[in-house]
Amino acid sequence: MLLWTRRSRVLLWVVFAVLFTAIVLAPLLMIVLASVAGNWTGLLPGALTGSHFARALSGETFASLAVSIQTGVIASLVSVLLGTWAALASRSAPPKLRKAVDTLFHLPIAVPSVVLGLALLVAFSRPPLAFNGTRWIVLLGHAMILLPFSYSTVSAAIARMDPLLAQAAASLGASPVRVLLRVRLPVLLPSISASASLALAMSMGELGATMMLYPPDWRTLPASIFALTDRGQVFLASASTVLLLAVTLAGVVVLGLARGRAAQR
């Protein structure tokens, strides 16, 4: 009962705010400050500059940003399409087969991304599927990592969907394809958009498998940021990180607006 008094609730909110600030907001603020720091010898930057962003928006760093956007969009699209198709198909499968499909699609979550990267590296290094050293192996790796989340999101939405909607449409003479296109997919569209948002955000920040797979001409921005920090260029790495956050948030916001419009229909 003590936890539900007014004083205890205020205390819990204060503790939560302090922890959230220390664990989440403060590190992000440090990244933003470092991205505009000319030098940093004390508690705060001694001078501010925009030169790090100018360098990040040119040369190899900007090319890596373009690679990350292309990789995120393509891998998210592939994972959402395959995940939605698999989720729809598994709902009509026998219970044992459905459980096996669920286990299979969730397997990449249980395996470290570095292991997935190494597995792809070994599996696709010889003809006829010699993808090693090409952009395709990076796209494949990202799609594998994203697929379980797209599948899970859409599967959960299908489990909540009222089956009477499809049954009513079928009883009125609608074909299975028409039921899918005019009933099921419109109902699932908000969840599909949510899975696309999650997939894009995860792809834009993926590093583990990417470090095992990327060729010199297809290096994503997280890999470039890792290389910059490894060389001690922390300020440039921070500016690149801010750009990565901004682009990722912009993509998620756009998909979120699309999800909101889909939910209103």
Secondary structure, DSSP 8 states (H G I E B T S, - for coil): -GGGSHHHHHHHHHHHHHHHIIIIIHHHHHHHHHHTEEE--SSS-SEE-SHHHHHHTSHHHHHHHHHHHHHHHHHHHHHHHHHHHHHHHHHTS-HHHHHHHHHHHHHHHHS-HHHHHHHHHHHTSSTTS--TTSHHHHHHHHHHHHHHHHHHHHHHHHHHS-HHHHHHHHHTT--HHHHIIIIIHHHHHHHHHHHHHHHHHHHHH--HHHHHH--TTS--HHHHHHHHHHTT-HHHHHHHHHHHHHHHHHHHHHHHHHHHHHHH-
